Amino acid sequence: MKTDVMNNNPLSENGKIPTANIWTFWTKKLSRDNLTLAGILAVLFVFMWLFIIMPMWAMLTKSVQNSDGEFVGLANFVTYFSSPSLWYSLTNTLTVGFLVTIIVGLLAFGYAFALTRSCMPFKTLFQVLGTAPILAPSLLPAISLIFLFGNQGVAKEMLGGASVYGLIGITMGLVFWCFPHALMILTTSLRTSDARLYEAARALKTSPIKTFFVVTLPAAKYGLISALIVVFTLVVCDFGVPKVIGGSYNVLATDIFKQVVGQQNFSMGAVTSILLLMPALLAFAVDRWVQKKQKNLFDTRSVAYEPKPNKVRDSFCLVYCTLISLTVLTVLGMAVYGSLVTFWPWNKALTLNNYNFSELSTYGWSPYFNSLTLAGWTALIGTVVIFIGAYCIEKGRAFGPLRQVLQMLSVVPMAVPGMVLGLGYIFYFNDLNNPLNMLYGTMAFLVVNTVVHYYTVGHMTATTALKQIPAEIESTAASVKLPQYKLFFKVTLPVCMPAILDIAAYLFINALTTTSAVVFLYSTNTIPASVSVLNMDDTGQTGAAAAMAVMIMISAATAKLVHIGLDKILGKRTQAWRKR
């Protein structure tokens, strides 16, 4: 028997490791940390393969098959483009997308500028009111607009005789719903400005207007582009607002619903989904390009910009933010008021009968509690899976190629609209030959779908937090052979606790308010509240639909308050090191 002196491994006469010692050899070669890492990465890859790649593949396959499952090539696409009504939907989708994107971009930039570049009072209040619409499902502003500007609306004269059902209503509803998404991005972008640039502009006696175009706008351009892309993607993918207030103004999202639910034409639904996927993919590609081009404008010598009082600017910003905040309160308040009206518009006596879902709906209160269950499990499971996955990808010490593949797969869900993902789940999992068919129609199925739908944002949040941990900590831990799991629990988790709470709150709130991702996947026992709002609105129970939407909003607001409280409590214990 020979011995490999370098590694102290017993060798056979031919110089090879005996079969019995192969396992011993590899377990010595691979540390416990790397074995654990390999196992987690393998599980994560299987998860993404089954719940991201395969559903998309099933949808693409369905688009080139007929109703009998026979391959027909591009015949379905030819049929689609031969239909004037479907072309009309595509044109409408792009029209609404560009229109809402421009309006939201202008409104949100002005609001973000007021919050970050002025000394106006009540900034905290305006910040809360500006982001309040994100707590409501997209169905709520649509219902509220019906109460305001519908055929029997209290302010229908303000539209000058135009109907709110169609382009006008869809645009107004989506502007309201998308506004906070753009505001958060732009506020973050405008806050990262170097005061030295403004001091240089003042030294050169540059006018405020020129300073805005030469200093402020260039510094915020990538944030502005990202905000516009996010808004455009949200608009073209949204299903709730066009469904409730769109009238005869068809868009691709409502076409998918009609093809699948109304006509049971799954092949044409798949074709429409692919067309809806195209602008979303294009927007995603542009956003990725923007992120690569963006450079960090802050360094160790940078000075944070602090605005100085200016009566004219501050007064204008105060009036501007007040008007937008009053609009937000009007829309939210009208939904609450409508939910308390006995029978709109004939009997406006206030009552709580619309909240008596056990009498008004065959499902009773089940959808509401289903949504709380869905949100709770999505937040719990999603946060664990996303953070551990991001940690292994970002901080893993081995298996670089596999980690790169998983990093690419982690950003795929952001480019896939919720309805497209849901339709892919139908095609892949609603197959009796698929062993995972047992998941179909269960709460676990909705949880997995929702986690995947919102995976990318959580992953990016976790990755950003993990990158803030100094590399010296990992190198020191490796040099003293500290097991990575101890480093994870003693250092990584406490340092990243704010990000973990952000991920959990994001998943919980979005699971409460989502419609498009689950509209095809629920069963009678798992119907969520957001879908229940759609059903009640379809049957003419607008008051009850508004009441359920308000319940969703209240629950989301409560979750946000809990998030803020936990962030402050845990922040004092885990983030004290940042103040040293």
C-alpha positions in Angstrom: 0.0 0.0 0.0 1.4 3.4 -1.0 0.7 6.7 0.6 0.1 10.2 -0.9 2.6 12.0 1.3 1.2 15.5 0.5 -2.3 14.7 1.5 -1.7 11.6 3.7 -4.2 9.5 1.7 -3.7 5.7 1.3 -3.2 4.7 -2.4 -3.5 1.3 -4.0 -0.7 -0.3 -6.1 -1.9 1.5 -9.3 -1.8 4.9 -7.5 -5.5 5.3 -7.3 -7.6 5.9 -4.2 -9.5 2.7 -3.1 -13.2 2.9 -3.5 -13.8 2.6 0.2 -11.7 5.7 0.9 -13.3 8.0 -1.8 -15.9 9.3 0.7 -13.2 9.9 3.3 -11.1 11.7 0.7 -13.8 14.1 -0.4 -15.1 14.8 3.0 -11.5 15.8 4.0 -11.1 17.8 0.8 -14.4 19.6 1.3 -14.9 21.3 4.6 -18.1 21.1 6.5 -18.9 24.6 5.5 -18.5 23.8 1.8 -20.6 20.6 2.1 -23.3 22.7 3.7 -22.9 25.3 1.0 -23.1 22.7 -1.7 -26.3 21.3 -0.3 -28.1 24.7 0.1 -27.0 25.8 -3.4 -28.3 22.5 -4.9 -31.6 22.8 -3.1 -31.9 26.5 -4.3 -31.1 25.5 -7.8 -33.8 22.7 -7.8 -36.3 25.2 -6.3 -35.6 27.8 -9.1 -35.6 25.2 -11.8 -39.0 23.8 -10.7 -40.8 27.0 -9.9 -39.3 29.5 -12.3 -37.7 27.9 -15.3 -40.2 25.0 -15.9 -43.4 27.1 -15.6 -42.0 29.5 -18.2 -41.0 26.6 -20.4 -44.5 25.1 -20.1 -46.0 28.5 -21.1 -43.7 28.8 -24.2 -44.5 25.2 -25.2 -48.2 25.9 -24.9 -48.0 28.9 -27.2 -47.0 26.7 -30.1 -49.6 24.0 -29.5 -53.3 23.8 -30.3 -56.1 22.9 -27.9 -55.3 19.2 -28.3 -51.7 19.7 -27.4 -50.4 19.2 -31.0 -47.5 21.3 -32.3 -48.7 24.0 -34.6 -45.6 26.2 -34.8 -46.4 29.9 -35.0 -50.0 29.5 -36.1 -51.3 30.9 -32.8 -49.1 34.0 -33.2 -50.4 34.4 -36.8 -54.0 34.2 -35.6 -53.3 36.7 -32.8 -51.8 39.3 -35.1 -54.6 38.7 -37.6 -57.1 39.9 -35.1 -57.7 43.7 -35.0 -59.1 43.6 -31.5 -55.9 42.0 -30.1 -53.8 44.6 -31.9 -56.0 47.1 -30.3 -55.2 45.7 -26.9 -51.4 45.8 -27.6 -51.6 49.4 -28.6 -53.7 50.3 -25.6 -51.3 48.6 -23.3 -48.3 50.6 -24.6 -50.4 53.8 -24.7 -51.3 53.5 -21.0 -47.8 52.4 -20.2 -46.1 55.5 -21.6 -48.8 57.9 -20.5 -48.8 56.8 -16.8 -45.0 56.6 -16.8 -44.6 60.2 -17.9 -47.2 61.5 -15.5 -45.9 59.5 -12.5 -42.3 60.4 -13.3 -43.0 64.2 -13.3 -45.2 64.0 -10.1 -43.0 61.8 -8.1 -39.8 63.7 -9.0 -41.3 66.9 -7.9 -42.5 65.3 -4.6 -39.2 63.7 -4.0 -37.4 66.9 -4.7 -39.6 68.7 -2.1 -38.8 66.0 0.5 -35.0 66.1 -0.1 -34.1 69.5 -1.4 -36.3 71.9 0.6 -36.8 73.0 4.2 -40.6 72.8 4.1 -42.3 71.7 7.3 -44.1 68.4 7.9 -41.7 66.3 5.8 -42.3 63.2 7.8 -46.1 63.5 7.4 -45.7 64.1 3.6 -43.3 61.1 3.4 -45.9 58.8 5.0 -48.8 60.2 2.9 -46.8 59.9 -0.3 -46.1 56.2 0.2 -49.5 55.3 1.7 -51.0 54.0 -1.7 -48.5 51.2 -1.6 -50.4 49.7 1.3 -53.6 49.3 -0.8 -54.3 46.8 -3.6 -54.5 48.3 -7.0 -58.3 47.5 -7.0 -58.9 50.1 -4.2 -58.1 53.3 -6.3 -60.2 51.9 -9.2 -63.2 51.4 -6.9 -62.7 54.8 -5.3 -62.6 56.5 -8.7 -65.9 54.9 -9.5 -67.4 56.5 -6.4 -65.8 59.8 -7.4 -66.2 60.0 -11.2 -68.5 57.1 -12.1 -71.9 57.4 -13.7 -73.3 58.2 -10.2 -70.1 59.7 -8.8 -70.0 62.7 -6.5 -67.6 64.6 -8.7 -68.3 63.3 -12.2 -68.8 66.8 -13.5 -65.1 67.4 -13.0 -64.4 65.2 -16.0 -66.4 67.6 -18.3 -68.7 64.9 -19.5 -66.0 62.3 -20.3 -66.4 58.8 -18.9 -64.1 57.5 -16.2 -64.5 54.0 -17.6 -61.6 53.6 -20.1 -58.3 55.3 -20.7 -59.0 58.1 -18.2 -59.9 55.9 -15.3 -57.1 53.4 -16.0 -54.6 56.2 -16.1 -55.8 57.9 -12.9 -55.9 54.6 -11.0 -52.5 53.5 -12.1 -50.9 56.9 -11.5 -52.2 56.7 -7.9 -51.0 53.1 -7.4 -47.5 53.5 -9.1 -46.7 56.9 -7.5 -45.2 55.5 -4.2 -43.0 53.0 -6.1 -41.4 55.9 -8.1 -41.2 58.1 -5.1 -39.2 55.7 -3.0 -36.6 55.3 -5.8 -36.3 59.0 -6.5 -36.1 60.0 -2.8 -33.2 57.6 -2.3 -31.5 58.9 -5.5 -31.9 62.6 -4.6 -30.6 62.1 -1.1 -27.2 60.8 -2.3 -25.8 64.1 -3.5 -22.5 65.7 -2.7 -22.7 69.1 -1.2 -19.3 70.1 -2.7 -20.9 70.2 -6.1 -23.5 72.7 -5.0 -20.8 74.8 -3.2 -18.8 74.9 -6.4 -21.9 76.0 -8.3 -22.5 78.8 -5.8 -18.9 79.9 -6.1 -19.3 80.1 -9.8 -22.5 82.2 -9.3 -24.6 79.6 -11.2 -28.3 80.3 -11.2 -30.5 77.9 -9.2 -32.2 76.8 -12.5 -28.9 76.0 -14.2 -27.7 74.3 -11.0 -30.7 72.0 -11.2 -30.0 71.0 -14.8 -26.2 70.8 -14.4 -25.9 69.3 -11.0 -29.1 67.9 -9.6 -30.6 66.2 -12.7 -27.4 64.5 -13.8 -26.8 63.1 -10.3 -30.3 61.7 -10.2 -30.6 60.6 -13.8 -30.0 56.9 -13.2 -32.5 56.9 -10.3 -35.0 58.6 -12.5 -34.5 56.1 -15.4 -34.9 53.2 -12.9 -38.1 54.8 -11.5 -39.6 55.2 -15.0 -38.8 51.6 -15.9 -40.3 50.3 -12.7 -43.5 52.3 -13.3 -43.8 51.2 -16.9 -43.4 47.5 -15.9 -46.0 47.9 -13.2 -48.5 49.5 -15.6 -48.3 47.1 -18.4 -48.4 44.1 -16.0 -51.3 45.3 -13.8 -54.6 43.5 -14.0 -56.7 45.0 -11.2 -57.3 48.6 -12.3 -58.1 47.8 -16.0 -60.4 44.9 -14.8 -62.4 47.2 -12.5 -62.5 50.5 -14.3 -61.3 49.7 -17.9 -64.7 49.3 -19.4 -64.3 48.4 -23.1 -60.7 49.6 -23.2 -58.9 46.3 -23.4 -55.3 45.8 -22.5 -53.1 42.7 -22.6 -53.5 41.8 -19.0 -57.3 41.7 -19.2 -57.1 39.8 -22.5 -55.1 37.0 -20.8 -57.9 36.8 -18.2 -60.6 36.7 -20.8 -58.8 34.1 -22.9 -58.1 31.8 -20.0 -61.1 32.2 -17.7 -63.8 33.4 -20.2 -63.0 31.3 -23.3 -60.7 28.5 -21.9 -58.4 29.2 -24.8 -55.1 28.4 -23.1 -53.0 28.5 -26.2 -54.0 32.0 -27.1 -53.7 33.0 -23.4 -50.1 31.8 -23.6 -49.5 33.8 -26.8 -50.9 36.9 -25.1 -48.7 36.2 -22.1 -45.6 36.1 -24.3 -46.5 39.5 -25.8 -47.0 40.9 -22.3 -43.7 39.5 -21.4 -41.9 41.3 -24.2 -42.2 44.9 -22.9 -41.5 43.7 -19.4 -38.3 41.9 -20.5 -37.2 45.0 -22.5 -37.8 47.3 -19.5 -35.9 44.8 -17.3 -32.9 44.7 -19.7 -32.7 48.5 -19.8 -32.9 48.6 -16.0 -30.0 46.1 -15.8 -28.0 48.2 -18.2 -28.7 51.4 -16.2 -27.6 49.6 -12.9 -24.3 48.7 -14.5 -23.7 52.2 -15.8 -24.6 53.8 -12.5 -21.6 54.7 -10.4 -21.4 55.5 -6.7 -21.2 59.3 -6.4 -20.3 59.1 -2.8 -16.8 58.4 -1.4 -15.1 59.0 1.9 -14.6 62.6 1.1 -18.1 63.4 0.1 -20.3 65.7 2.2 -24.0 65.1 2.5 -26.1 67.9 1.0 -28.2 69.8 3.5 -30.7 72.3 1.9 -30.8 75.8 3.2 -34.1 77.7 3.8 -35.6 79.5 0.8 -39.0 81.0 1.3 -40.1 80.9 -2.3 -38.9 77.3 -3.0 -40.1 76.0 0.4 -43.6 77.6 0.0 -44.0 76.2 -3.5 -42.9 72.7 -2.3 -45.3 72.9 0.7 -48.2 73.7 -1.6 -47.2 71.1 -4.1 -46.9 68.3 -1.5 -50.1 69.4 0.1 -52.1 69.1 -3.1 -50.8 65.6 -3.9 -51.3 64.5 -0.3 -54.9 65.7 -0.3 -55.4 63.8 -3.5 -54.1 60.6 -1.9 -56.3 61.2 1.2 -59.3 61.9 -1.1 -58.9 58.6 -3.0 -58.3 56.5 0.1 -61.0 58.3 2.1 -63.5 57.9 -0.7 -62.9 54.1 -0.7 -63.5 54.1 3.1 -66.6 56.2 2.7 -68.0 54.1 -0.1 -67.5 51.0 2.1 -69.7 52.6 4.7 -72.6 53.6 2.4 -75.7 51.4 2.6 -76.4 51.2 -1.2 -74.5 53.5 -3.5 -75.8 55.9 -4.8 -79.4 55.6 -3.8 -79.1 55.2 -0.1 -76.1 57.0 1.4 -76.9 56.3 5.0 -73.8 55.1 6.8 -73.7 51.5 7.9 -71.3 48.6 8.7 -73.4 46.1 6.8 -70.9 46.0 3.9 -68.4 44.5 6.3 -70.7 41.7 7.1 -69.1 39.4 4.5 -70.7 36.3 5.9 -74.1 37.6 4.6 -72.8 39.3 1.4 -70.5 36.6 0.0 -70.6 32.8 -0.2 -67.0 32.8 1.0 -67.8 35.0 4.1 -64.6 36.1 5.9 -62.6 33.2 4.6 -60.8 35.2 1.8 -59.6 37.8 4.4 -58.2 35.1 6.7 -56.8 33.3 3.7 -54.9 36.4 2.8 -53.5 36.8 6.3 -52.4 33.1 6.1 -50.9 33.6 2.7 -49.1 36.8 3.8 -47.8 35.2 7.0 -46.4 32.1 5.4 -45.0 34.0 2.4 -43.1 36.4 4.8 -41.8 33.6 7.0 -40.8 31.1 4.3 -39.8 33.7 1.8 -37.6 35.7 4.1 -35.7 32.5 5.2 -35.3 31.2 1.6 -34.3 34.5 0.1 -31.8 35.6 2.8 -30.1 32.3 3.1 -30.0 32.0 -0.7 -28.6 35.5 -1.0 -26.0 34.7 1.7 -24.8 31.6 0.0 -24.6 33.3 -3.4 -22.9 36.4 -2.1 -20.7 35.0 0.7 -20.0 31.5 -0.4 -16.4 30.5 -0.5 -16.7 27.9 -3.2 -18.7 26.7 -6.2 -18.3 30.1 -8.1 -19.9 29.0 -11.4 -23.0 27.6 -9.6 -23.4 30.8 -7.6 -23.2 32.9 -10.7 -26.0 30.8 -12.3 -28.1 31.2 -9.2 -27.5 34.9 -9.2 -28.8 35.2 -12.7 -31.8 33.0 -11.9 -32.6 35.2 -8.9 -33.3 38.2 -11.0 -35.5 36.4 -13.5 -38.8 36.8 -11.6 -38.6 40.6 -11.7 -38.9 40.4 -15.5 -42.0 38.1 -15.4 -45.4 39.7 -14.9 -47.6 38.1 -12.2 -50.3 36.9 -14.6 -47.6 35.3 -16.9 -46.1 33.5 -14.0 -49.5 32.3 -12.8 -50.4 31.1 -16.2 -47.1 29.2 -16.4 -48.0 27.5 -13.1 -51.3 26.3 -14.5 -49.6 24.8 -17.5 -46.8 23.1 -15.6 -48.5 22.0 -12.3 -52.0 21.3 -13.5 -50.7 18.2 -15.2 -51.7 14.8 -13.8 -48.3 13.4 -14.9 -46.4 16.0 -12.8 -45.6 14.6 -9.3 -46.0 18.2 -8.0 -49.6 18.3 -9.2 -50.6 17.5 -5.6 -49.7 21.1 -4.7 -52.2 22.6 -7.2 -55.1 24.4 -5.4 -53.4 24.4 -2.0 -52.3 27.3 0.2 -48.7 26.0 -0.2 -49.1 26.5 -3.9 -50.1 30.1 -3.5 -47.3 30.7 -1.0 -44.6 29.3 -3.4 -46.0 31.4 -6.3 -46.0 34.6 -4.3 -42.5 34.0 -2.9 -41.2 33.5 -6.5 -43.2 36.5 -7.8 -41.5 38.8 -5.3 -38.2 37.0 -5.0 -36.0 39.4 -6.9 -36.6 42.5 -4.8 -36.0 40.6 -1.6 -32.9 39.1 -3.0 -31.5 42.5 -4.1 -32.3 43.9 -0.7 -30.4 41.0 1.0 -27.5 41.3 -1.4 -27.1 45.0 -0.8 -27.1 44.5 3.0 -24.6 41.6 2.7 -22.2 43.8 0.6 -22.1 46.3 3.4 -20.4 43.8 5.7 -16.6 44.5 5.6 -14.7 41.8 3.7 -12.1 41.8 6.5 -14.6 40.0 8.8 -14.9 37.0 6.4 -11.1 36.8 5.8 -10.4 37.0 9.6 -13.0 34.3 10.2 -11.4 32.1 7.5 -7.9 32.6 8.9 -8.9 31.4 12.4 -11.0 28.6 10.9 -14.3 29.9 12.4 -17.2 27.8 11.0 -19.2 29.8 8.6 -22.5 29.0 10.4 -21.2 30.7 13.6 -20.2 33.8 11.6 -23.7 33.7 10.0 -25.5 33.7 13.4 -23.2 35.9 15.4 -22.3 38.6 12.8 -24.3 38.4 9.6 -27.8 38.1 11.0 -27.5 40.9 13.6 -25.8 43.3 11.1 -28.4 42.5 8.4 -31.5 42.6 10.7 -32.9 45.8 9.2 -32.8 44.3 5.7 -34.3 41.0 6.9 -37.2 43.0 8.5 -37.6 45.0 5.2 -37.8 41.7 3.2 -40.4 40.3 5.6 -42.5 43.4 5.5 -42.3 43.7 1.7 -43.4 40.1 1.2 -46.2 40.3 3.8 -47.7 43.5 2.3 -47.4 42.4 -1.3 -48.9 39.0 -0.5 -51.9 40.8 1.0 -52.4 43.1 -2.0 -51.4 40.9 -4.9 -54.0 40.0 -7.5 -52.4 39.2 -10.8 -50.0 36.4 -9.5 -52.8 34.4 -7.8 -55.9 35.1 -9.9 -55.6 31.8 -11.8 -54.3 29.6 -8.9 -56.8 29.8 -6.1 -59.4 27.2 -5.2 -62.7 27.6 -3.3 -60.8 27.0 0.0 -57.8 29.3 -0.7 -59.4 32.3 -2.4 -57.5 35.4 -1.2 -59.1 38.7 -0.3 -57.8 40.6 -3.4 -59.5 38.1 -5.7 -62.7 38.3 -3.6 -62.7 42.1 -4.2 -62.8 41.4 -7.9 -65.6 38.8 -7.6 -67.7 41.1 -5.5 -67.2 44.0 -7.8 -68.2 41.8 -10.8 -71.5 40.9 -9.1 -72.3 44.5 -8.4 -71.4 44.5 -4.7 -69.2 47.6 -5.0 -69.7 48.5 -1.3 -68.7 45.1 -0.1 -65.7 45.1 -2.5 -64.6 48.5 -1.2 -65.0 47.1 2.4 -62.7 44.1 1.7 -60.2 46.4 0.0 -60.2 48.7 3.0 -59.6 45.6 5.3 -56.6 44.7 3.1 -55.3 48.3 3.4 -55.8 48.4 7.2 -54.0 45.0 7.6 -51.1 46.2 5.4 -50.8 49.4 7.4 -50.8 47.5 10.7 -48.0 45.3 9.4 -46.0 48.3 8.4 -46.4 49.8 11.9 -45.2 46.5 13.4 -42.3 46.6 11.0 -41.3 50.1 12.1 -41.6 49.2 15.8 -39.5 46.0 15.4 -37.0 47.9 13.4 -36.5 50.5 16.2 -36.5 47.9 19.0 -34.0 45.5 17.3 -32.1 48.4 15.7 -31.0 49.6 19.1 -29.6 46.1 19.9 -28.1 45.2 16.6 -27.1 48.4 14.9 -25.3 50.3 17.7 -21.9 49.6 16.0 -22.9 51.9 13.1 -22.8 54.9 15.5 -19.3 54.3 16.7 
